[in-house]
Amino acid sequence: MFVYVLKNASMPGLYKIGRSAYPDRRVAEISSATGVPTPFEIVAMVDCESAAHSQSAEEIAHRMLASFRVNAAREFFELEHENHAIQAIHIAAIAAKGFLVPSEVIGLLSVVRAFPPYGESVMDRSAA
């Protein structure tokens, strides 16, 4: 089972965080819906060792990013950069194994939000 991050060029700034044993099939399935103008792309995936691990990791990632959730009934999050979603699923997979306590996860999330997007240095941000 995998926890994944998807993006869609028609939905800039929105990222779907979900789980599936077959992420490629899941992407094809949701991309074929009539209301989706362009196909989804896999941004990142974390390979979980079991269905229970992937379920816990997905739930933790969703809780970490709850304030960015677009709709409580959907798995879409409005984020400044895809790295925030990528880092969230990696942290969540570690936390789901019991290596982090909830307060540490929240602390790491604040680091994720402050971390510059891939390819941008801290110096680029301080110059702005």
DSSP file with accessible surface (Angstrom, degrees, kcal/mol):
  #  RESIDUE AA STRUCTURE BP1 BP2  ACC     N-H-->O    O-->H-N    N-H-->O    O-->H-N    TCO  KAPPA ALPHA  PHI   PSI    X-CA   Y-CA   Z-CA
    1    1 A M              0   0   58      0, 0.0    47,-3.1     0, 0.0     2,-0.3   0.000 360.0 360.0 360.0 147.5    0.0    0.0    0.0
    2    2 A F  E     -AB  20  47A  50     18,-2.3    18,-2.1    45,-0.2     2,-0.5  -0.929 360.0-145.6-126.2 148.2    1.1    3.5   -0.8
    3    3 A V  E     -AB  19  46A   0     43,-2.0    43,-2.7    -2,-0.3     2,-0.3  -0.953  37.0-173.5-105.2 132.1    0.2    7.0    0.5
    4    4 A Y  E     -AB  18  45A   2     14,-2.7    14,-1.6    -2,-0.5     2,-0.4  -0.849  28.5-142.3-129.6 162.7    0.5    9.4   -2.4
    5    5 A V  E     -AB  17  44A   0     39,-2.6    38,-3.2    -2,-0.3    39,-1.3  -0.996  24.7-172.3-121.0 128.4    0.3   13.0   -3.4
    6    6 A L  E     -AB  16  42A   1     10,-2.5    10,-2.1    -2,-0.4     2,-0.3  -0.887   4.9-171.3-118.0 153.0   -1.4   13.9   -6.7
    7    7 A K  E     -AB  15  41A  63     34,-2.2    34,-2.8    -2,-0.3     2,-0.4  -0.929   8.9-154.0-135.8 163.8   -1.6   17.2   -8.6
    8    8 A N  E >   - B   0  40A   4      6,-0.5     3,-2.5     3,-0.4     6,-0.3  -0.990  18.4-138.8-141.1 128.3   -3.6   18.4  -11.6
    9    9 A A  T 3  S+     0   0   74     30,-0.6    -1,-0.1    -2,-0.4    31,-0.1   0.768 106.0  57.7 -58.9 -25.2   -2.6   21.2  -13.9
   10   10 A S  T 3  S+     0   0   53      1,-0.2    -1,-0.3    29,-0.2    30,-0.0   0.523 107.0  49.8 -81.9  -5.7   -6.2   22.4  -14.0
   11   11 A M  S X  S-     0   0   46     -3,-2.5     3,-2.0     3,-0.1    -3,-0.4  -0.549  80.6-167.4-130.0  64.8   -6.2   22.8  -10.2
   12   12 A P  T 3  S+     0   0  111      0, 0.0     3,-0.1     0, 0.0    -3,-0.1  -0.287  73.9  16.2 -59.8 135.7   -3.1   24.8   -9.3
   13   13 A G  T 3  S+     0   0   25      1,-0.2    66,-2.5    65,-0.1     2,-0.4   0.341 100.7 110.0  85.7  -6.0   -2.2   24.8   -5.6
   14   14 A L  E <   - C   0  78A  41     -3,-2.0    -6,-0.5    -6,-0.3     2,-0.4  -0.883  44.2-175.4-104.7 135.2   -4.5   21.8   -4.8
   15   15 A Y  E     -AC   7  77A  24     62,-2.3    62,-2.5    -2,-0.4     2,-0.5  -0.990  16.5-143.4-130.8 135.4   -3.0   18.5   -3.9
   16   16 A K  E     -AC   6  76A  11    -10,-2.1   -10,-2.5    -2,-0.4     2,-0.6  -0.867  12.3-166.4 -99.1 127.7   -4.8   15.2   -3.2
   17   17 A I  E     +A    5   0A   0     58,-2.1     2,-0.2    -2,-0.5   -12,-0.2  -0.968  30.6 132.5-115.3 117.6   -3.3   13.0   -0.5
   18   18 A G  E     -A    4   0A   0    -14,-1.6   -14,-2.7    -2,-0.6     2,-0.3  -0.769  44.0-115.4-145.3-168.3   -4.7    9.5   -0.5
   19   19 A R  E     +A    3   0A  73    -16,-0.3     2,-0.3    -2,-0.2   -16,-0.2  -0.988  30.8 154.6-143.4 149.2   -3.8    5.9   -0.3
   20   20 A S  E     -A    2   0A  22    -18,-2.1   -18,-2.3    -2,-0.3     4,-0.1  -0.951  45.7-130.4-166.3 151.2   -4.0    2.9   -2.7
   21   21 A A  S    S+     0   0   39     -2,-0.3    -1,-0.1     1,-0.3   -18,-0.1   0.757 113.1  33.7 -74.6 -24.4   -2.3   -0.4   -3.4
   22   22 A Y     >  +     0   0  134      1,-0.1     4,-2.2   -20,-0.1     3,-0.5  -0.710  67.5 176.3-133.5  80.2   -2.1    0.7   -7.0
   23   23 A P  H  > S+     0   0   10      0, 0.0     4,-2.7     0, 0.0     5,-0.2   0.856  81.4  56.7 -56.5 -37.2   -1.6    4.5   -7.3
   24   24 A D  H  > S+     0   0  121      1,-0.2     4,-2.1     2,-0.2     5,-0.1   0.911 109.2  46.1 -61.9 -41.3   -1.3    4.4  -11.1
   25   25 A R  H  > S+     0   0  166     -3,-0.5     4,-2.5     2,-0.2    -1,-0.2   0.893 111.6  52.1 -65.5 -40.1   -4.7    2.7  -11.4
   26   26 A R  H  X S+     0   0   66     -4,-2.2     4,-2.6     2,-0.2     5,-0.3   0.913 108.4  50.8 -63.1 -42.4   -6.1    5.2   -8.9
   27   27 A V  H  X S+     0   0   19     -4,-2.7     4,-2.3     1,-0.2    13,-0.4   0.938 111.7  47.4 -60.8 -45.1   -4.8    8.1  -11.0
   28   28 A A  H  X S+     0   0   62     -4,-2.1     4,-1.2     1,-0.2    -2,-0.2   0.910 111.6  52.3 -62.7 -40.7   -6.3    6.7  -14.1
   29   29 A E  H  < S+     0   0  120     -4,-2.5     3,-0.4     1,-0.2     4,-0.3   0.945 115.6  37.1 -62.4 -51.3   -9.6    6.2  -12.3
   30   30 A I  H >< S+     0   0   25     -4,-2.6     3,-0.9     1,-0.2    -1,-0.2   0.815 113.3  58.1 -76.5 -24.6  -10.0    9.7  -11.0
   31   31 A S  H 3< S+     0   0   23     -4,-2.3    -1,-0.2    -5,-0.3    -2,-0.2   0.751  99.5  60.1 -72.9 -22.3   -8.6   11.3  -14.1
   32   32 A S  T 3< S+     0   0   93     -4,-1.2    -1,-0.2    -3,-0.4    -2,-0.2   0.546  76.3 116.8 -85.0  -4.7  -11.3    9.6  -16.2
   33   33 A A  S X  S-     0   0   50     -3,-0.9     3,-1.7    -4,-0.3    -3,-0.0  -0.324  73.6-124.9 -62.7 143.9  -14.1   11.4  -14.4
   34   34 A T  T 3  S+     0   0  156      1,-0.3    -1,-0.1     3,-0.0    -3,-0.0   0.787 107.4  57.6 -65.2 -24.7  -16.1   13.7  -16.7
   35   35 A G  T 3  S+     0   0   67      1,-0.1    -1,-0.3     2,-0.0    -2,-0.1   0.411  86.6  89.3 -86.8   5.3  -15.6   16.7  -14.4
   36   36 A V    <   -     0   0   29     -3,-1.7    -1,-0.1     1,-0.1     4,-0.0  -0.879  56.2-169.9-107.4 108.9  -11.8   16.5  -14.5
   37   37 A P  S    S+     0   0   99      0, 0.0    -1,-0.1     0, 0.0    -6,-0.0   0.808  71.7  22.8 -71.2 -30.4  -10.4   18.5  -17.5
   38   38 A T  S    S-     0   0   47      0, 0.0   -28,-0.1     0, 0.0     2,-0.0  -0.953  92.2 -93.1-134.5 156.0   -6.8   17.2  -17.3
   39   39 A P        -     0   0   88      0, 0.0   -30,-0.6     0, 0.0   -29,-0.2  -0.285  37.2-115.6 -69.8 151.0   -5.2   14.1  -15.9
   40   40 A F  E     -B    8   0A  13    -13,-0.4     2,-0.4   -32,-0.2   -32,-0.2  -0.488  26.8-149.0 -76.2 154.9   -3.8   13.9  -12.4
   41   41 A E  E     -B    7   0A  99    -34,-2.8   -34,-2.2    -2,-0.1     2,-0.5  -0.972  17.3-117.5-125.2 144.1   -0.1   13.3  -11.9
   42   42 A I  E     +B    6   0A  52     -2,-0.4   -36,-0.2   -36,-0.2     3,-0.1  -0.696  29.5 177.8 -79.2 123.4    1.7   11.4   -9.1
   43   43 A V  E     -     0   0A  33    -38,-3.2     2,-0.3    -2,-0.5    -1,-0.2   0.829  65.2 -18.6 -90.2 -43.2    3.9   13.9   -7.3
   44   44 A A  E     -B    5   0A  17    -39,-1.3   -39,-2.6     2,-0.0    -1,-0.4  -0.984  55.4-162.3-161.0 157.1    5.2   11.5   -4.6
   45   45 A M  E     -B    4   0A  81     -2,-0.3     2,-0.5   -41,-0.2   -41,-0.2  -0.989   9.5-150.4-144.7 149.8    4.4    8.2   -2.9
   46   46 A V  E     -B    3   0A  17    -43,-2.7   -43,-2.0    -2,-0.3     2,-0.6  -0.990  20.9-134.3-119.5 125.7    5.5    6.5    0.3
   47   47 A D  E     -B    2   0A 116     -2,-0.5     2,-0.3   -45,-0.2   -45,-0.2  -0.716  24.0-160.8 -81.2 116.2    5.5    2.7    0.3
   48   48 A C        -     0   0    4    -47,-3.1     6,-0.0    -2,-0.6     3,-0.0  -0.754  20.5-130.6 -99.8 150.2    3.9    1.5    3.5
   49   49 A E  S    S+     0   0  140     -2,-0.3     2,-0.3     1,-0.1    -1,-0.1   0.632  83.0   5.9 -78.6 -12.4    4.4   -2.0    4.8
   50   50 A S  S  > S-     0   0   52    -49,-0.1     4,-2.4     1,-0.1     5,-0.2  -0.977  75.2-102.4-158.9 168.3    0.8   -2.8    5.4
   51   51 A A  H  > S+     0   0   54     -2,-0.3     4,-2.5     1,-0.2     5,-0.2   0.898 121.9  52.7 -63.0 -39.6   -2.8   -1.5    4.8
   52   52 A A  H  > S+     0   0   64      2,-0.2     4,-2.4     1,-0.2    -1,-0.2   0.910 108.9  49.4 -63.5 -41.6   -2.9   -0.5    8.5
   53   53 A H  H  > S+     0   0   16      2,-0.2     4,-2.8     1,-0.2     5,-0.2   0.931 112.3  47.6 -63.7 -43.7    0.3    1.5    8.2
   54   54 A S  H  X S+     0   0    0     -4,-2.4     4,-2.6     2,-0.2     5,-0.2   0.905 111.2  51.2 -66.9 -36.8   -0.9    3.3    5.1
   55   55 A Q  H  X S+     0   0   86     -4,-2.5     4,-2.4     2,-0.2    -1,-0.2   0.941 113.1  44.8 -64.9 -44.6   -4.3    4.1    6.7
   56   56 A S  H  X S+     0   0   48     -4,-2.4     4,-2.6     2,-0.2    -2,-0.2   0.926 113.7  49.9 -64.3 -43.9   -2.6    5.5    9.8
   57   57 A A  H  X S+     0   0    1     -4,-2.8     4,-2.6     2,-0.2    -2,-0.2   0.919 111.4  48.6 -62.6 -42.6   -0.1    7.5    7.7
   58   58 A E  H  X S+     0   0   20     -4,-2.6     4,-2.6    -5,-0.2    -1,-0.2   0.942 112.0  49.0 -62.8 -45.0   -2.9    8.9    5.5
   59   59 A E  H  X S+     0   0   83     -4,-2.4     4,-2.3     1,-0.2    -2,-0.2   0.902 111.8  49.0 -62.1 -41.4   -4.9    9.9    8.6
   60   60 A I  H  X S+     0   0   21     -4,-2.6     4,-2.9     2,-0.2    -1,-0.2   0.935 111.0  49.7 -65.3 -44.2   -1.9   11.6   10.2
   61   61 A A  H  X S+     0   0    0     -4,-2.6     4,-1.8     1,-0.2    -2,-0.2   0.926 111.1  50.0 -60.6 -42.6   -1.1   13.5    7.0
   62   62 A H  H  < S+     0   0   19     -4,-2.6    -1,-0.2     1,-0.2    -2,-0.2   0.908 112.3  47.1 -63.1 -40.4   -4.7   14.7    6.7
   63   63 A R  H >< S+     0   0  159     -4,-2.3     3,-1.1     1,-0.2     4,-0.3   0.895 109.4  54.4 -66.9 -40.5   -4.6   15.8   10.4
   64   64 A M  H 3< S+     0   0    7     -4,-2.9     3,-0.3     1,-0.2    -1,-0.2   0.872 118.9  34.0 -59.6 -36.8   -1.3   17.6    9.9
   65   65 A L  T >< S+     0   0    1     -4,-1.8     3,-2.5    -5,-0.2     4,-0.4   0.178  81.2 121.4-105.6  17.3   -2.7   19.6    7.0
   66   66 A A  G X  S+     0   0   56     -3,-1.1     3,-1.4     1,-0.3    -1,-0.2   0.827  70.4  57.9 -53.5 -37.6   -6.3   19.9    8.3
   67   67 A S  G 3  S+     0   0   94     -4,-0.3    -1,-0.3    -3,-0.3    -2,-0.1   0.645 108.0  48.8 -71.5  -9.7   -6.2   23.7    8.2
   68   68 A F  G <  S+     0   0   65     -3,-2.5    10,-2.9     9,-0.0    -1,-0.3   0.374  81.3 122.7-106.1   1.6   -5.5   23.6    4.5
   69   69 A R  B <   -D   77   0A  75     -3,-1.4     8,-0.2    -4,-0.4     3,-0.2  -0.460  50.3-155.9 -70.6 132.1   -8.2   21.1    3.6
   70   70 A V  S    S+     0   0   81      6,-2.4     2,-0.3     1,-0.3    -1,-0.1   0.877  79.4   8.4 -76.5 -37.8  -10.6   22.5    0.9
   71   71 A N    >   -     0   0   79      5,-0.5     3,-2.3     3,-0.3     5,-0.3  -0.978  66.2-136.0-148.9 128.2  -13.6   20.3    1.9
   72   72 A A  T 3  S+     0   0   91     -2,-0.3    -1,-0.1     1,-0.3    -2,-0.0   0.753 107.8  52.7 -59.1 -23.1  -13.9   18.0    4.9
   73   73 A A  T 3  S+     0   0   72     -3,-0.0     2,-0.3     2,-0.0    -1,-0.3   0.411 106.6  62.7 -93.2   2.4  -15.4   15.3    2.7
   74   74 A R  S <  S-     0   0  147     -3,-2.3    -3,-0.3     2,-0.1    -4,-0.1  -0.880  77.2-129.1-127.3 161.0  -12.5   15.4    0.2
   75   75 A E        +     0   0   48     -2,-0.3   -58,-2.1    -5,-0.1     2,-0.4  -0.071  67.1 120.3 -99.7  33.4   -8.8   14.7    0.3
   76   76 A F  E     -C   16   0A  43     -5,-0.3    -6,-2.4   -60,-0.2    -5,-0.5  -0.842  40.1-169.7-105.5 140.0   -7.7   17.9   -1.4
   77   77 A F  E     -CD  15  69A   0    -62,-2.5   -62,-2.3    -2,-0.4     2,-0.8  -0.983  20.1-136.8-130.1 134.6   -5.5   20.5    0.3
   78   78 A E  E     +C   14   0A 129    -10,-2.9     2,-0.3    -2,-0.4   -64,-0.2  -0.823  38.8 169.5 -93.1 110.8   -4.6   24.0   -0.8
   79   79 A L        -     0   0   10    -66,-2.5     3,-0.1    -2,-0.8    -2,-0.0  -0.911  44.8-129.9-127.6 151.4   -0.9   24.4   -0.3
   80   80 A E  S    S+     0   0  148     -2,-0.3     2,-0.3     1,-0.2    -1,-0.1   0.853  94.4   7.3 -65.1 -36.2    1.7   27.0   -1.3
   81   81 A H    >>  -     0   0   50    -68,-0.1     3,-1.6     1,-0.1     4,-0.7  -0.999  68.9-120.7-150.3 147.7    4.0   24.3   -2.7
   82   82 A E  H 3> S+     0   0   47     -2,-0.3     4,-2.5     1,-0.3     3,-0.4   0.782 106.2  72.8 -60.0 -26.2    3.9   20.6   -3.4
   83   83 A N  H 3> S+     0   0   20      1,-0.2     4,-2.9     2,-0.2     5,-0.3   0.832  89.6  60.5 -59.7 -29.9    6.9   20.1   -1.1
   84   84 A H  H <> S+     0   0   13     -3,-1.6     4,-1.9     2,-0.2    -1,-0.2   0.929 109.0  41.7 -64.1 -41.8    4.6   20.7    1.9
   85   85 A A  H  X S+     0   0    0     -4,-0.7     4,-2.2    -3,-0.4    -2,-0.2   0.914 114.8  51.5 -69.7 -41.7    2.4   17.7    0.9
   86   86 A I  H  X S+     0   0   33     -4,-2.5     4,-1.8     1,-0.2    -2,-0.2   0.944 112.8  44.3 -61.6 -48.2    5.4   15.6    0.1
   87   87 A Q  H  X S+     0   0   48     -4,-2.9     4,-2.8     1,-0.2     5,-0.3   0.891 109.9  57.3 -65.9 -35.8    7.1   16.3    3.4
   88   88 A A  H  X S+     0   0    0     -4,-1.9     4,-2.7    -5,-0.3    -1,-0.2   0.920 107.1  47.0 -62.4 -43.0    3.8   15.7    5.2
   89   89 A I  H  X S+     0   0    0     -4,-2.2     4,-2.1     2,-0.2    -1,-0.2   0.878 113.1  49.4 -69.8 -32.9    3.3   12.2    3.8
   90   90 A H  H  X S+     0   0   89     -4,-1.8     4,-1.7     2,-0.2    -2,-0.2   0.934 114.0  44.4 -68.5 -45.6    6.9   11.3    4.7
   91   91 A I  H  X S+     0   0   23     -4,-2.8     4,-2.9     1,-0.2     5,-0.2   0.927 113.3  52.4 -62.3 -42.5    6.6   12.6    8.3
   92   92 A A  H  X S+     0   0    0     -4,-2.7     4,-2.6    -5,-0.3    -2,-0.2   0.889 106.1  53.2 -63.1 -38.9    3.2   10.9    8.6
   93   93 A A  H  X S+     0   0    9     -4,-2.1     4,-0.6     2,-0.2    -1,-0.2   0.899 112.4  45.1 -64.3 -38.1    4.6    7.5    7.5
   94   94 A I  H ><>S+     0   0   86     -4,-1.7     5,-1.4     1,-0.2     3,-1.0   0.938 113.7  49.2 -68.9 -45.4    7.3    7.8   10.1
   95   95 A A  H ><5S+     0   0   10     -4,-2.9     3,-2.0     1,-0.3     5,-0.4   0.880 103.7  60.7 -62.3 -36.4    4.8    8.9   12.8
   96   96 A A  H 3<5S+     0   0   26     -4,-2.6    -1,-0.3     1,-0.3    -2,-0.2   0.737  98.6  57.9 -66.0 -20.8    2.5    6.0   11.9
   97   97 A K  T <<5S-     0   0  101     -3,-1.0    -1,-0.3    -4,-0.6    -2,-0.2   0.466 121.8-108.6 -85.1  -3.9    5.2    3.6   12.8
   98   98 A G  T < 5S+     0   0   61     -3,-2.0    -3,-0.2    -4,-0.2    -2,-0.1   0.592  86.1 121.3  90.2  12.6    5.3    5.1   16.3
   99   99 A F  S   <S+     0   0  144     -5,-1.4     2,-0.4     1,-0.1    -4,-0.2   0.622  72.8  44.1 -83.8 -12.1    8.6    6.9   16.0
  100  100 A L  S    S-     0   0   39     -5,-0.4    -2,-0.1    -6,-0.3    -1,-0.1  -0.983  75.3-136.7-131.0 144.4    7.1   10.3   16.7
  101  101 A V    >>  -     0   0   77     -2,-0.4     4,-1.8     1,-0.1     3,-0.9  -0.632  38.2-100.9 -92.5 158.9    4.5   11.4   19.2
  102  102 A P  H 3> S+     0   0  102      0, 0.0     4,-2.2     0, 0.0     5,-0.2   0.851 121.4  54.5 -50.9 -39.2    1.7   13.8   18.1
  103  103 A S  H 3> S+     0   0   90      1,-0.2     4,-2.1     2,-0.2     5,-0.1   0.887 107.4  51.0 -66.3 -33.5    3.4   16.9   19.5
  104  104 A E  H <> S+     0   0   93     -3,-0.9     4,-2.5     2,-0.2    -1,-0.2   0.888 107.5  53.7 -68.2 -37.1    6.6   16.2   17.5
  105  105 A V  H  X S+     0   0   10     -4,-1.8     4,-2.1     2,-0.2    -2,-0.2   0.945 109.4  47.6 -62.0 -45.9    4.5   15.8   14.4
  106  106 A I  H  X S+     0   0  105     -4,-2.2     4,-1.6     1,-0.2    -2,-0.2   0.919 111.3  51.7 -62.8 -41.0    2.9   19.2   14.9
  107  107 A G  H  X S+     0   0   37     -4,-2.1     4,-1.2     1,-0.2    -1,-0.2   0.913 109.4  49.5 -61.8 -40.5    6.4   20.7   15.5
  108  108 A L  H  X S+     0   0   64     -4,-2.5     4,-2.5     1,-0.2    -1,-0.2   0.860 103.8  60.3 -67.7 -33.4    7.7   19.1   12.3
  109  109 A L  H  X S+     0   0    6     -4,-2.1     4,-2.5     1,-0.2    -1,-0.2   0.911 100.9  53.7 -62.5 -37.8    4.8   20.5   10.4
  110  110 A S  H  X S+     0   0   70     -4,-1.6     4,-1.3     1,-0.2    -1,-0.2   0.881 109.0  49.7 -65.5 -32.0    5.8   24.1   11.3
  111  111 A V  H  X S+     0   0   81     -4,-1.2     4,-1.5     2,-0.2    -2,-0.2   0.923 108.5  52.9 -68.4 -42.9    9.2   23.3   10.0
  112  112 A V  H  < S+     0   0    2     -4,-2.5     3,-0.4     1,-0.2    -2,-0.2   0.935 108.7  49.6 -57.9 -45.1    7.7   22.0    6.7
  113  113 A R  H  < S+     0   0  102     -4,-2.5    -1,-0.2     1,-0.2    -2,-0.2   0.833 114.1  45.4 -64.9 -32.1    5.7   25.2    6.3
  114  114 A A  H  < S+     0   0   68     -4,-1.3    -1,-0.2    -5,-0.2    -2,-0.2   0.673  89.4 103.7 -84.6 -17.5    8.8   27.3    6.8
  115  115 A F  S  < S-     0   0  105     -4,-1.5     3,-0.1    -3,-0.4   -31,-0.0  -0.429  78.1-116.1 -70.2 132.9   11.0   25.2    4.5
  116  116 A P        -     0   0   13      0, 0.0     3,-0.1     0, 0.0     6,-0.1  -0.349  37.6 -94.0 -68.0 148.9   11.6   26.8    1.2
  117  117 A P    >   -     0   0   11      0, 0.0     3,-2.4     0, 0.0   -36,-0.0  -0.222  57.5 -76.7 -57.5 154.2   10.3   25.1   -1.9
  118  118 A Y  T 3  S+     0   0  200      1,-0.3     3,-0.1    -3,-0.1   -35,-0.1  -0.248 122.1  21.9 -53.8 132.1   12.6   22.7   -3.8
  119  119 A G  T 3  S+     0   0   75      1,-0.2     2,-0.5    -3,-0.1    -1,-0.3   0.279 103.0 100.4  91.5 -10.1   15.1   24.7   -5.8
  120  120 A E    <   -     0   0   69     -3,-2.4    -1,-0.2    -4,-0.1     2,-0.2  -0.907  62.6-145.8-109.0 133.7   14.7   27.9   -3.8
  121  121 A S     >  -     0   0   51     -2,-0.5     4,-1.3     1,-0.1     3,-0.3  -0.550  25.2-114.5 -94.2 163.6   17.3   28.7   -1.2
  122  122 A V  H  > S+     0   0  101      1,-0.2     4,-2.0     2,-0.2     5,-0.2   0.868 118.8  60.0 -60.8 -33.5   16.8   30.4    2.2
  123  123 A M  H  > S+     0   0  137      1,-0.2     4,-1.6     2,-0.2    -1,-0.2   0.887  98.4  57.1 -63.4 -37.8   18.9   33.3    0.8
  124  124 A D  H  > S+     0   0   91     -3,-0.3     4,-0.7     1,-0.2    -1,-0.2   0.903 108.6  47.3 -59.6 -39.3   16.3   33.8   -2.0
  125  125 A R  H >< S+     0   0   83     -4,-1.3     3,-0.6     1,-0.2    -1,-0.2   0.881 109.2  51.8 -71.8 -38.5   13.6   34.3    0.6
  126  126 A S  H 3< S+     0   0   84     -4,-2.0    -1,-0.2     1,-0.2    -2,-0.2   0.784 105.8  56.0 -71.6 -24.2   15.6   36.7    2.7
  127  127 A A  H 3<        0   0   88     -4,-1.6    -1,-0.2    -5,-0.2    -2,-0.2   0.721 360.0 360.0 -77.0 -19.9   16.3   38.9   -0.4
  128  128 A A    <<        0   0  122     -4,-0.7    -3,-0.0    -3,-0.6    -4,-0.0  -0.161 360.0 360.0 -76.7 360.0   12.6   39.3   -1.1
